[in-house]
Amino acid sequence: MIINLISHRVFAWVPRVSMRQRNVRKRPNVSPEVVVRTALELLDAEGMEGVTFRAVAKKLGIQPPALYWHFENKRDLMDDLAQAILIEGGVGAIQPPSRAAEWKTWLGQTAHTLREALVAHRDGGRVVAGATFGRAKALARFTIVSTKVLKDGGFGLVEASLATATVVDYVWGFVIEEQEGRGPEPSGASAAGANRPSSPGEKLPGNAFGVDPPMASLFREAMKELNKFSDVQLFDWGLQVVLDGLTSAKKSGRRAAAGPAV
């Protein structure tokens, strides 16, 4: 069965190569890098749903089938978009700390670097969160380096991996929520909470929440106060809670327990 599967993939690939060779003089001279850059422009202009083979091809002035020379499907293209976003944001160049004991500070800084890379492009959180390691190699490298840093810092191997996943998941979730309905973060917006639109909760009547008016009033007041903080400040508050939790888990020697799901 395995041999048949391999044979199928090999022979399925041969005609595709032959077709490329036969049509090489007919296809436009468009490199994968140009395709990705064009797709990034579409991403910023129209969001993730606007990045289609048809839209990219139209913007490049070529036929959609030409893109299949470089990308098997949209998933491949989105993974390369994720790779480009991470490299552009400096995530691919992150290095371990000089001392193992600095893991907490290092992890906090890298989480901010990751967030900044994602918010630089519309729907960057969604694009990178859905990426696979096969083509988004910067994401794989970040995960591996972070796990090694935490293991060197005193976590068990499994706990280091889980800690990395916890921080990364926090970044994904925060950024996806942060970018919902918005484009790329404007220059300077990350440092100015006043640039964020008011929360809808501030304008709703007291009975709109299905709770007593005093409780609704408390919620509206909280939303009003939170709106004074920048996205970076809100992100960092939650991040520090996560890092403090990891520090506590490390000190207590808490281990992940394998067993049946509960």
N, C-alpha and C positions, 0 to 999 in steps of 0.2 A: 504493500500500500504506500509506504514511504517512497519507494523507488518510482512508483507510478506518479506520485505527486510531484517529485522532483522532475521526472521526465516531462510531465505536463507543463511545468513552469518553464523548463528549458526550451521545449519546442514551441511554446506559446510566445516565447521571447524572440525566437529567430526570425519569423516573418516581420515582426515589428522593426527589427534592425534593418532587414532588407528593404522595407518600405522607406525607412529613413534614408537609406543610401540612395534609393531610386529617386526620391523627391528632394534630395538635399539642395539641388540647384533652384528649386521652385519656392522653397520656404523662405520667409523673411529672415534676415540676420538679426534675430532678437535673442539676447542672452538671458539666462535665468535671473541674473542680477537686475536687468532692466525690467523684467516682468515683475519681480518682487517690489522694486521701487514704485512701479506704476500701481501695483496692488495696494501699497501703503498709502499712496495719494488717494486712491478710491476709498480706502478704509477711513481716512481722516475726513473725507468729504461726505461719505454716505453711510458709514458704519459697516459692521461686519456683514450684514445681509446684502450690502451693495457690492461686495467683492465676489463677482462671478466670473467664470471664464469668458462669457460673452461680453461683460462690461470691460474686463481687462483688455481683451482682444480689440474691442471697438476703440478704446483709448489709444492703443498702440497702432491702430490702422491695419490690423491683420485679421485673418480668419481664426475663429476659436480653435479648430483642430490643430493649429500650429503650436498651441500651448502644450499639447500632449507630448511634444518632443522633450519637454523638461519636467512636466508634472503629470502624474497618473490621474489625479483627480483633485478636487478642491481641498481635500484634507491635506494633501502634499503641499499645496500652495499655502494654506494657512499655517502649516508647520514651519515653512520657510519664512513666512511673515513673523512668526513668533521668534525665530532665530534672529532675524534682522532687528526686531524691536529690542531684544535682549543685548545683542552686540552693540547696537547704537547707544543703549543706555549704560554701557559699561559693565553689565552683569557678567559677560564672558571673560572679563579681565580680573575679576575678584580673586585676590590671593589670601591664603590663610594668615592668621595673625602671627606675629613674631614669637609670642609666648602663648602656650596652651591655656594658661589661666585667664587670658583675655577673651575667652570664648563668648561671654555674655555681651560685652561691648561690641565685639566683632559682629555677632549675630544681629544685634540691633542696627548697626550701621549698614549691613548688607540688606536687611529687610527694607530700610529706607531707600537704598539704591535700587532694589527691585521695584518698589512702588513707583519711584520716579521714572523708571524706564517704562512702566506700563501706562502711566497717566500721560506720557508724552504723545500717545496716539489714541485716537478715539477707539473705544472698545478694546483697548490693549489688554485689559484684564481678562476679558472673555477669550481673546485670541490665544494668549499664552497659557491660560488655565487649561485649555483644551488641547494643548500641544503634546505630541509624543516625542520620546527621546531620540527616535531614529533620525529625525531631521533637525529638531530643535536641540542641537547638541549643547548649546550654552545652558539650557535648562538642566540637562543631565549632568553637566560639569558642576553647576552650582549645587545640585543635590548631593553629589558625591563629595565635593570639597567640604560642604557644611557638615555632613555626617562624619567625615574624618576629623574635622575641627572639634566637634562635640565629643567624639570618642577620645581624642587626645586630652580633652578638658575634663575627663573623668566619668562620662556617661558610658553605660554598656553599649554594645554595638546596636542592639535592637532599640534601646532607648534613644540613642543618638539619631537613628533613622526616624523614629517617631517624633522626636523633637523638631527635626528639620521639617517633616511633613506638617506638623502643627503650625509652625511659623509661616511656612509657605501658604498653607490653607488660609491662615488669617489674612495674609497679604491679598490673595485672590479675592476672598470674600469682601474685604474692605474696598478694594479698588473697583470691583464689579458694581457694588452698591454706589460707590462714589461717582462712577461714570454713567450711571443709568440716566439716559435721556440727555447726556451732555456730549460735547465734542472734546477735542484735546484740551487739556488744562491751560488756560491763558497764562501768559508770562506774568509772574508775580502773584497769581491767585493762590498758590499754595501757602503764601505768607500773609494773606489778608482775608480774614473771615468775613469781612463786610462784602466781599465779592460774591459770596454764596447767596442764592435766592432764599427768601424766607421759607420756612417749613410750612407745608399746607396745614399742619396741625395747629398752627398759630391762629388761623383764620376760621376754623370750624366752630360751630356753636357748641355749647356745653353738652348737649344731649346727643351729639353726633358720634360719640365714642362708645355708646352703650354702657356708660358708667355714670356714677353720680356727678353732678356739676362740679363739686369741689375737687374731685379726682381729675376731671377733665381740665379744670383750671390749673391744677398742679402740673399736668402734662404740658399744657400750652406754655406755662412759665419755664419749664425745663427746656422745651424746644427753643424758646426765645433766648435763653442763656447759652445754649449749645451753639446757636447760630453766631455767637460772638467769637467762637474759636475757628481757627483755620483748619483745613483738612489735614494738614501735617500734624497739628497739635492733637486733633482727635485720633488720628492714626497712631501717634506715638504713645498716647495714654493707654490704648488697648494693647499695643505692642509691649509696653513695660509690664503690664499685668501678665501677659504670656511669659515673658522672660523671668519675672519674679516666680511664677509658678514652676518653671523649669529649674530655677535655682533651688527652690524648696524640694522638688522631686529628687534632684541630685544629692542634696545634703542628707535627705532621709534614706537614700539608697533604694528608692522606689523602683521596682522592676515591673516590666510588662509581663502579664501572665497569659500564656497560651492556653486555650481550652475551648470548650463549646460556646457558641454565641449565646448571649443572654437576651 
